[in-house]
């Protein structure tokens, strides 16, 4: 079967996707290129450390790529097809990975003759669990377009609402009514902007709850405005920023798509964890830090009433594991294969966490927030001593201090561990102050982060 | 004008709203450029742009506050810190076999261990109103206890919760009926055999569980391993199975506890 370039254009999700792919269709960007009568394959150097593994079934029209793009087919698959159509891909024997992929597809075709054809929802290996999305591409495109339009309309409405708030002022009595916020949140849920709806609902609880609530609410309205504006311009934003904005707005990425990406393998030390109640769901954030890369990762877990939260990621534990990161600069990741586990720092082989000064941690947190000012929480591990001024607690060293969140649950244990000296502690920056999560002693890590209410969920 | 000054002006203006008050002029520089580029040039839209840009700039330029004077230190405590397993065991004891907690505390003291920070705070909170146990924790906790209470007064005991002079802070006695007293000094196999025989013959029922728990909590330490083995054996009669497994767990827990607290 031979293709024309027009056929490649036809399967591109958008004209701009084809343009992006055309720019990648240079043999200098590719290695291990090859093709046979069924498939084409190659490795494309991208932004990641590892090249993306791309293969295309040009007989039955399917694709597989290890890039994290949500676009189907991605620009790498399109670029590979362009190279193949233009005759730049040599005919060679398929490597085992391609062979097994094609064999798997043949097997499914034999079981279900209607299963052929492109399945854009399948990210890397359509041999995985059944894809809940419709298999008809026009259907999928229509649904996606509808969803984008709905989100766009929701963001326009959010920005209009924010404008009204600034016009009438924060002293407006309407802000004290929960319905004012809840109605907007409901409309954002309808627009599939669930994350923004959660932010709006959280704000409802801040109004009047503390002396400086005007400042807190105004700052969050500013962040919502940033997201509303950026969300309306997603196609114009650079890829990673667009991914970050989309995620902050509530755009869902399928776990299968995330797991399809190239994993980051490292020794991941569990630095800390914190539980928060959001609406009727308990959310557990577990922060891991790569021993080799120093990269932070966050594993999220959710539990409703009477459900259990996973307790296997105890602070101090180190996992030699594959982590699959969500698209963009996000720290959010899914744990893939675990190759080894070390229980506590005293265990042979378990590495220590890199530690910052207070000033260094502030710079690192600021750097993260400069790219994503809408983040609620940013982790850091500092060596500092708890200290008190006018009843407010701080972590302090010679380079400066950082305020702790009032009423931090682990403060007493932090004090007992430090006995007035500097101690290694993992914190979570929030707009209210730093939340201490873990005290790292030489032979153990002590979990002092906020814990879920045991009467609500099981979360030891 | 600093960014912080401008932010305070924005907060003040936002209280009244742009219908009543014009937004403050942004300080000359990138912030003013961003505000000038606002797509819809109304007062409220410019204010929103200024607020968003100001928040982003303040977060990105996060600075540490000035260093804060350190707290004083408690007197040094050279005792080794509890092993991790022993600290974990305390939580198991508290959750599942609180009858062992007094012995756990006394063994910590006998072994010359220093309480780990999490266990110390947990004990101070748990026994805040129990004067005797509180006194025991204060004795074992060492100099850090009074220091910690000085900086965290909520850990202090309520006024008047003090131990009368002469009160024994040793291991308290537990209720063990006379017919079981002989078992306290018996070898583990004999203890276990007697318990199982009692259940088979009907001499023991479910109501005896509490006194059997007390007996295991006070029996000879060197009998615990064989006691746990005989109660956990596969040939336990059906009528005793649940209680026997539970008592075996207690014996094993106490044995592990004593091993973990050995110096």
Interface residues (C-beta under 8 A of the other chain):
Chain A: X159 X162 X163 X164 X166 X167 X168 X169 X170 X171 X172 X214 X215 X218 X219 X221 X222 X223 X225 X226 X229 X344 X346 X358 X359 X362 X363 X365 X366 X367 X369 X370 X373 X385 X386 X387 X388 X389 X394 X396 X397 X398 X399 X400 X401 X402 X403 X411 X412 X413 X414 X415 X416 X417 X419 X420 X421 X439 X441 X443 X444 X446 X447 X448
Chain B: X10 X11 X14 X15 X16 X17 X18 X19 X20 X42 X43 X44 X45 X47 X48 X49 X51 X52 X53 X54 X55 X56 X59 X60 X61 X62 X63 X64 X65 X66 X67 X68 X69 X70 X71 X72 X73 X74 X81 X84 X87 X116 X117 X118 X120 X121 X124 X144 X147 X148 X151 X152 X155
